[in-house]
């Protein structure tokens, strides 16, 4: 299921592989916590897609690297 994840001024495609609304809510809560993290905000500018699993979010960057974020 494709969705859009908005954070800051950017919108990035979100692939919700868990198909659970609870996972999406956990991700939104975690992003609210990360809003004050300057390093994450710098990395967010290079994110191309986000995959959402049941307990983790995988941020894929334009250079091919990935960042795994625990959302539980």
N, C-alpha and C positions, 0 to 999 in steps of 0.2 A: 504494500500500500504506500503510495507516494503522498507526501505532505510537504509543507513548507515550514521551516524553522526560522523565526525572526529573532534576532538578537542585535541590539544596537541599531544601526541603520542598514544592516544587511539581511537579506533573506536567502536561505540556502535550502536546497532540496533535502528532505528527510525521508529515509526509507525505514519505515516502522516494521521491522521483521518480527517483532513480538506480537503485533496486532493487539496490544493491550493498552487501554487508556491510562492505566496506572503507571506504566513505563513512561508515557509521554508526560504525565504530571510530575513524576520524579525528575525527569530531565529538565522540565521548566523550573522546578524548584532549585535544582543544582546550578542551572545557568544564572538564576537570581543571586546565588551565593558567589558565583564566579565573576559577577559584574564588576566587582572592585579589584579583581586581580589583573594588574596591568599586563603581565606576561601573556595571560590567556587572551586578553583583548587584542594584543598584537598578533597572536597566532590566528585569531578568528578572521582576520582580514584575508588570510590565505586559504581558508577552508573552502572546498568545492562541494562536498557532499557529507552527509551525516547518516550513519546506519545506527538504528536503535535496536538493541537486543533487550532481553528482559532485565538484566542487571547492569548493563554497560552501554555506553555510546561510543561509537568509533568515528572520529573526525578524520576525513581524508583531505589531504592538502594538495595543492596544485603541483608540487614537486614529487608526489608519489608517496610521501611519508604518511604515517597514521598516528593518531593520538587516541589512546584508550582512556575513557573517563568512567570511573565507577559511579553509578547514580543511586545506589541503594543506601 
